[in-house]
Amino acid sequence: MGAERTANVGRWRRHPLALGGLVIFGGLLLVAPPSGMSDTAWCVAVVALLMAFWWLTEAIP
C-alpha cells in the first residue's frame, strides 16, 4: 500500500502544471467577465483557456 501511495504522489510531482492550470482556471472564474461578454461566454472562454494551457504544456499525458 505504501508504494501505491508514493506512485500517486509522484504523478502530481511530475505534472505540477496540471494543478497550476486548475489554479488559473479558478482564478479566472472569480474575475468578472469583460464588458459586453455574458457570464456563459466567459465560462466557455475560461474552459477553452484551460484546455489550451494543458495542451501547450502537455500537463496531462
N, C-alpha and C positions, 0 to 999 in steps of 0.2 A: 504494500500500500504506500510506503514512503517513496518508492521510485516513481509511482504513478503521479503522486502529488508534485514531485520535483519536475517531472516532464511537463505538467500543466503550467507550472510557474515559469519554466524555461521558454515555453511557447510565447508568453506575453513579453518576456525579456527580449526575445528575438524580433518581435513585431511591436515595438513601442509606438510606431506611427498609427497603428490601428486604434490605440487608446487616444492618441493625440487628435486623430480625426474626429473621434466622438466628443472630445472636449471642445473642439472648434465648432462642431455641429450644435452642441448645447448652447454655446455662447452666442452663435448667430440666431438661434431660435429666441433668445431672450432680447435681442435687439429689435426695435420697431422696424417694420418694413419701410423701404424708401417711399417717398410721396408718389402717389399715383399707382402703387402696386398693392393689390389685395393681399390679405393675410394668407389665403390659399396659394396664390402665386409665389409669395415669399417662402412658404414651406417647401414648395416644389423646387425653387431655386436653391434653397439650403441643402436639400437632399441631393440635388444634382452636383453641388459643390463637394459634398461628402463623397459621392461616388467618384468624382474626378480626382479628388485628393488621394483616395485609396488606390485608384487605378495608376496614377502617376508615381506614387511612392511604392507601389506593389506591396502594400502593408498586409494584404490578405492573399496568401498564395493560392 
